[in-house]
Every structure is written in structure tokens, then in C-alpha cells.
Amino acid sequence: MKVVDQITDDLRTDVTWNRIGTVTAKGARALPLGTKHYLLDKVPIVGWLPKYNLRWIVNDVIAGLTLGLLLIPQSLSYAKIATIPVEYGLQSSWLPATLYTFMGSTKGMVFLRQ
């Protein structure tokens, strides 16, 4: 028990451990704000989706259908050029568009819609 008490006392009075505790507490308090900024920077849909104007839905659906109809022959032809089965081209064509939905932004277009 004497050794445990000595180690506990050393940890309480050690400058390095106290500094680590202070920095960790400060980082933990800043975590929600930092997480918010990081999320808004990396996933822009989180910032603009709550402010989305429903008048734009028709134009956005038309744009999405146009993209989908464009991707079908494009992915088929790219798969043929790569000499892989066309099913793989179709399966891989939806992923980039889906990722761009969540992680992409067109900052110049935001001003046109406001």
C-alpha cells in the first residue's frame, strides 16, 4: 500500500502529468465546436440541408435524373473499354455521385440560389 500511495502522490504532483490533464480537459471542452467545424467543412450537406428551399426540388430531381440517365451508357461503355463485365461498370457508377451528394459543394452556385 505504501508504494501505491507514493505513486498516486507522484502522479498528483508531477508537472508533466498535470499538464497532460490540463491539455486533455481543454481539448475535451473544445471537441463539440471542433467537431461541428470539421463536419461542416467535410460534409457540406449538413450545413445547407436544413435551409433547403422546397421550391428547388423539381429542378434538383430533373438534374438527378439527367445524371442517372447519363451514367448508364457512360458506365456501360467504360466497362466495355476496360474489358470488364458491364455489370461492374453499372455497379460502380453510383458511388461517385452519391459521395458527391454528401461531400461536394458548389460554393459559387449557392449565391445564385439565395
Beta strands, then each sheet from edge to edge (+ up, - down):
end
